[in-house]
């Protein structure tokens, strides 16, 4: 399951957004810093209109969407990496997630105090990013000291790659640059570098998406913001209002406002793009289900998402585009149309594929 950490300064609307996305009141919302202490965790089904269409054709008894886990981390402040505002505890909650959604304040409300006294999305992001970088620098510095002590005598050669990478990382972080932007030296062995980096569990290795929490009246204005990464604009206040409505009423309200997609829709699309993920489907009478894999995943590994035994047992796969599957009436109707493909172990899954895996039992 995809897991996203929602981070940001206090009073930027993180918990309001979390509650709206999860359609809950799980996270406390109040006009003071550190309203959230322990992280709030919510699992949300990923909206995908393709699922229902596939399910109808297959007359499925169950329809199972893929899901995203949101982790609402307490507000970080300047000095968080040194423990300010329980910062070290809060930062640890981010390490177990796949990516970071950083909420920055773009709305004005005199009744909601800004910790820096003014609305400045770029400045807010710089404060948070520096704290994340400093937290990683501490991790790397400790590991570097330990490796230098160990890299003596007979162990020098074995630890040379790790030592070189850690020194390079330390320079990168000291310059205020995230680990994800580190340029690998192929002469040192890229795969080895990746393994060492994964072992460090660095926060700034995670992909980051900015969510600018804008005023309700500015939805759809497409104002440009000066941030150092991809961003989307969402009004957490508007999303909270939509979450209070039933599905039909929400659609009517969105139509009145000229909105075609919810904040969750935008976040899912942006999150999948950020992590380079795609969705494939399995469909039959028992169930129609969506599965999430990395772009470029081959058939055996995609089958392994369903069950790990399928990786070794993979023989072949029947594959058809979901639209053709619907148009021709499912597995029975697609035969003889020329739309059905039989794929071997080198088959690379494409977004929207509907697949039936043949595996040895």
N, C-alpha and C positions, 0 to 999 in steps of 0.2 A: 504494500500500500504506500502511495506517495505521501510523505509527511513534510509539511511546511511550517516553519517557525515564524510567527508574527512578532516582529520586534519594532522598537521605536522609543522615542522619548516618552515620558509620562504626558498624559492629556493630549495625545495626538489622535485618539479615536480607535486605538487597537482593540480594546475590549468591546466597543460598540460594533466594530466591523466583525469581530469574532462572533458575537451574539447574532448578528444579522446573517452571516454566512451559515451558521449552524442552526438558525431559527430556534434559539434558546435564550435563556437569561442566566446561563451558567456563569458568565464572567461579570463580576461587579463593575458597575460604571459609576464613577463619582469624580467630582471636581477637585481632586487632590492627588499628589504623586503617590505611587506605590499602593494604589487601590488593589491591584493584583499582586499577590505575593507568590503563592504556588501557581504553576502554570495551569491554565485551563486547556483541556484536550477535547476536541470534538471531531467526529467522523461524519463526513458529508458525501452523499451519493453524487457522482459526477453526471450532470444532465447531458443526455445524448439522445436526440430524437430518432436516431437510426435504430436504437434498441427496440422500441415499441413496434416499428414497422417489421422488423425481422421476427419478433415474437408472434405477431398476428399471422404472418405467413406460415410459421412453423406450428401454430396452435400450441404454443409452449405453456406448460403449467406454471412455470416461474420465469420471471424476468429479473436478472441480477446485474445491476450496473457496477462499474468499478467505483472506487471511493478514494477520497483524499482525507488525510488527517491534518487538522489545523491545531497547532500548539501556540496558545496565547501566552507569550513570555512577558513577565513584569517589565514595566518601563525602565529603560537604562538611562543613566545620567552620566555627565562628564565625571571621569574618575572611576567608572564601573570596573575597569580592569584592575584597579587598585583596591576594590572592595567597597567603593562608595555606593550607598543605596542598596546594599546587599548584592552588589554587582557580580561578584564571583559566583554566587549561587545562581543568579539569573542566567549568566553566560553559559553555565554548564547545561542548562536546559536546551540550548540551541544545538549542541554537539551531536545529538542523536537523530536530527532531522535531515532530510535530503536537500533542502534549499531554504533560503531566507526570504521572507516577504517583509520588507522594511516599510512601515507606514510613516509618512512624513506629513506634517500638517500644512494644508493649503487653504483651510477655512478660517474665517474670522468670526469670533464670538467673544464679546467682552465678558461674558459670564463664565467662560472656560479659560482658566489661567494658563498661559504658556510659560514653561519653566525658564525660558530665556527672554521673556517679555515682548517678543515680536514674532510674527509669522514669517519664516524664512526657510523654505524647504531645503535649499542647498546647504545652509548652515546646519540645520538639524541633521541632515544625512552625514555631513562631515564629522559631527560630534560622535554619532553612533559608529561610523566606519572606523574612526580612530580608536575607539574603545575595543572594537573587535580585533583590530590589527595589534593593539598593545597586548591583548589577552593572548593572542597567538605568539607574539614575540616572547612573552614569558615562557610559554610552552617550549618554543624552539631553543631559547637560551638555556633552559634546564637540561634539555636533551643534548645540546651542543657541549655543555660542560662535562656531562657524563661520558659522551663519546670521546671527547679529547683525552679524558683520563684513561679510557679503555684502549685508545689507539696508540699503544706503546708496544715496542718489541714485536713479537710474532703476530699481533693482531692488527698491525698498521695496514697491511694490504687488504684484509677482510673488511675493514671499516673505512677505507679510503673514499668509496662512493658516498657513504652516508655522511661522512665528515664534510666532503665537498658540497653536498646538497644542503646540509644544515647551515654551513657558512654562507652559502648563496641566499638561502631563505632569510637568514638573520639580516643580511644587507637589504634585501627586498622589504622586509617589515620595518626596519629602522628608517627606511626612506618613505614610510607612510603608504606603501603599496600592498594590496592584498595578495595572499599566496596564490589565488586563482590566476593572477596575471604573470606568474613566474614563467620565464622562458626556459624550457628544458634543453639540456645539452645532450644531444644524441650520442656524443662520444662517451658519455658516462653511463649510457644504457637507460633509455627512457622508461622501460618497464620497471626497472629497479627503483628508479626515482619515484614512480607512482606508488609502488608498494610502501616505500618509506613514508611518503606523504600521507597515505591512507592510515598508517600506523599512528601518525601524530594526531589524527582527528582534529585538524585545524578548522576553526570556524570560517576563516576567510577563503578556504578552498571551496566552500559551498557556493553554488550559483546564487545570485541575488536579484530580486525583482522589487522595484519600488512601487508602492501604492500611494498615490497622492490623494489624501482625504480632502476633497474640495467642498465648497459650499454647494448646497442643494440647487441654488439658482444658476450655478455655473456648469451643470451637467450638460455635456455635448458641446461646450464652447471650444474645445481642442486648443487650449492655451499651451504654449511650449514652456517646458521647465528645464533648467540647466542642472542636470544630474549626470552622474558618471556611469549610468547603466540603463537598461530598459525599464520603462515605467508605464503604468496605466493609471487612469483617473477614476476614482470611485467616491461617491458621497456616502459615507457610513450612515449618516442621518437618514438619507433617502432609503438606503438598503434596510435600515431598521424599520422604517415605515412599511416597506413592501413585505417584510417578514411577518408583520402583524396581520396582513391580509390573506385571504384565501387565494388559491391559484387564479381563479377567474377574475376576482377583484383586482389582483395585482397586475394581471395582463391589461385590464381596462385602464388602470392608473398609469401604467407604463405607456400605453398608447396615447393617453391624454398628454403625457409629457414628451412624446416623440422619442421614447427610448425603445430600442429593439432587443437589448440584452441586459440581464441583471449583472450585478457586480460579480457574482459567483461565476457566471458564464465567462466574463472577461478574464477573471483570475485563472480559471481552468485553462482557457486557450493560451494565455500568456505563460502559465506555469508549465504546460506541456511543451511549448516552444522553447522555454528557458532550459528545460532538462532534456530536450530532444526526444520526447516520448510520442508514441503512437498507440492507437487502439485497434485491436482486432476482435473478432466475434466468433463464438461458437453458437450454433442454433439448431435446435431440434425440439421434439415434443416434450421431453422432460424439462428443458430450460433453454432460454437464450441468455447469454452472458457476455459481458464486455471484459476484455483483459488488456492490461497496460504493459507495454514493453518498450525498450529503447529502440529508436530508429536504427535499422541495420541488423536487427536480431534475426538469426537464422531459425529455420523450422524447429530443430530439436530443442533449442533453448527456449523458444516461444512455447512449445509444448510443455517444457519443464515448469513454466509458471503455473500450469494447471496441476501438475504432479511431478515431482522430481524424478520419479521412475521413468517418466515418458522420454527423458533425454536419452537414456541408453536404449530404450525400447522403440525409439522412433524408426519407422519404416518409410512412410511417405505421407503426403497430405493432399486431400481434395481441397482446392482453393477456388473461390469465386468472389468477385466484388460484391459488396452488400447490396448495391442497387440492382445488379443483375439477379441476385438471389431473390429479391423482392419481386422484381418484374416478372420472372419466370416461374414463380410459385414454389420456391424452396428447392431442396435437394432432388426431389423426384422430377420437378419440372425443368431443372437446369440441364439434365442429361440430354445429350444430342443437340444442344444449341451451339456448341463450340465455345461457350463461355467458361466451362469448367476446366480447370487445369489440374494435372497430377504433378506434384512437386516432390523432389527428393530432399536430401539432407542439406543441400546448398541453397535451398529456397530462402529468400530474404522476405520477411513479412512486411507488408505495406499497410498503411493506415486504411481501415475500411474493409480489409480482407475478412471474409467469412470462411472458416476453416474447419475441416473434419480431419483429425489426426488418426492415422493408422499406426498402432503401436503393438509391439510384441508383449504378450502377457506371461 
